Amino acid sequence: MYHLNIANKQMTNIDKIQFSEVGFRERQDLQEWIVSNPECLGEPLLIIQKEFNGFDNTSERLDLLALDKSGNLVIIENKTDSSGKDVVWQSVKYASYCSRLTDEKIINIFADYLRKYDSQNSDDYIASAKQKINEFLSDSTEDDIGLNPNETSQRIILVAAEFRQEVTSAVLWLMNFGINIRCIKCQLFKFNNDFFFDTQQIIPVPEVESFMIDIAEKKQEDIQIKNNKQSVLMSFWSQFIDATLSNAENLYANRTPSKDNWLGTKLGNGVGISVVITKESVKIRVEIKGNNKEDTLKIFDYLYQHKEEIESKFQYPVNWERCPETVYSFIIITNEAVGYSDKSEWRGANEFLIEESYKMQKILKSLLDKFVL
């Protein structure tokens, strides 16, 4: 930072100093500066409590508790010099405590703050708290403030002169999981007898913050989609295995439900059968894998010699996939009329997979019993 002398077109370097050099402390100084002007953190904030320790079964206290313009609780932890290595854990812990705060509790917390620190005396601090919150949020009504909207809406702002690598690493990792957390670097300068205070958001970098949030949201969406898919597949295979129990030639009696979209069984001689389900189709997949590529092709070619005999057993097209460049080759039968996306189709999927896999197992076993490499 530089001091400009407009008259003589010169600038003078302003010395950056450590807070501890001049005796400034976290609670008595830095915290009070932020309270006096919360917008130094880059956005309008309403401070509703400081040194808050109103958590059940613990005496721990967070530095500052605030509301943003959307009614989200903002946990602010400030350090004058180094962030230390535990600030992320502390702030996440406080956010988890705050996730359970109701509108009524938040208003009571703010009312207590006003009672302690507001210079204007009031006969009803609860009413004053509601009024100030409504004025801050501007578009809310007194009867429906809508604070702390859900269990994951809490935000975290970490303020420090320097951030340790383990802190920034943890913050970036948490952002991948949709945690709204920021690191703001604060700096102190001295020029003659005057002090200057500056803040800079370093994570996420403001210029790419929207992009980083979009990426994090996309990752969370992908994870949710994957989890939903795995849950559906577990349910499908559970009822599928139950449906096969009445089949005398049950190939899957000893299987357990899977998160994968297939269940497989071995026939011997390098051949296995898998039942496969996707959102829009079901398949019988014969997997041929010999000890090497040459053996795989020999097994495949042998079965292909009986192509007409095999295909005559099925009403669905049989796709032969000879793959000379890999150790696998395949025979696949597909039914695109059913899948796992519509639960009403599961019965039809069961019937196809059970009946067609049994027919495939029977014809292949009779042929492979006569085959010698």
Steps between C-alpha positions, in 0.01 A plus 500: 500500500625848416425855612455738207627858504290654225684832501847367419388184315671267744393204709642367822492139611274433797650240730310179557523392863391209715207554734707367789776757433278779626306296754175458309308192612230283349211550738568851624600654166451303175163367607376847597615649169299240311196564719524874431498443122413143395507598133879485524444126441369573153122502548226642721475303824297549816699406810259332743741379769866493597681245713190285465497197730133406506552141387366201688743296713810703410661826609665560163449843348520626144641845427215661307157387385329691220219489245543558128240655270343159434442428868784247518704477817864600450764367738801736512829391653780758512872473569734798514808325363514130398176312451636210702431145389170433681286791380323297230402225743383759753288690249342187353417386853336835577307488172365158596388638837332797330319282247240422767419861590138597436364844413394549860843407638678725250277794591564436871876485434486835320278651769758398762771664288300823479439490874875477566647725233236728345527855629129560439293381793191301411198381691471196273827364360319211329295749298813704427682189379215408267480853366873526431507160330201594284663829406822319412329233291270769354263257325385295800198546723507493877292183511706310245866589523628163375840489667752216480286335228645149512762280665765573235443872441755614758799692368852536635738795467857458624699820555877494558818682407653174372341167416689176556513255213302235686222755548476607135518137390213404731293800388536415132407138573190602697388724215482193276222375728293816480622654827480880471833599653729794428848610601555874536851629552528806724802729495612783722703799376658796675583841355638757740261473796205365302394138461329356193306176486434305180324175415524278194301186424749234394276189494306479285670753275223756434552498123427126479273459804185449294678244282634311803155493659351366176767228486437403863124488442551286189718258700235476770232443238707222342554338841128519575412347164752220558369434851142494375595260221680268740202501735264409214731222383524355851120492515468347155751221561347423840159433350659330197684248719176435691323441168760242393457284811207314347705412192635146513809599299565811705840640398495775763388323819816591689534856375439813705353829373758718327553870428624399154264464205586133448514163673716222359563129527762265351422208268857370468739477202560874515133591456272693735149643482395836640153648530522874438250782551516865395246780527338401171601139427593156631764268359632148515875533454719198434862581585769287342851524646764236441850488644610727216361672190546191285307276740221758524460509123504119477212477750308778325551348154387161625175647633457706184503175299178422688355846437175379345440246774557760769294775337208265441444485877429873530238738365733797545794587268836353602801726459839329452800713598832344399778716646842383373684793664388420853481195724118520507232424239124515552161365401221741596121486492319829568141586585439876477138482614579507873757651738550610860381860462132398516424273794188371325734337244695299757276195472556489124873548555502209746322271254739582216817466706395177672359323194761609247799445729372151577460421129846641426656302784336179381606525133854618577558231761398228253741640239790567735484147639615385155769765456872442551762772448 
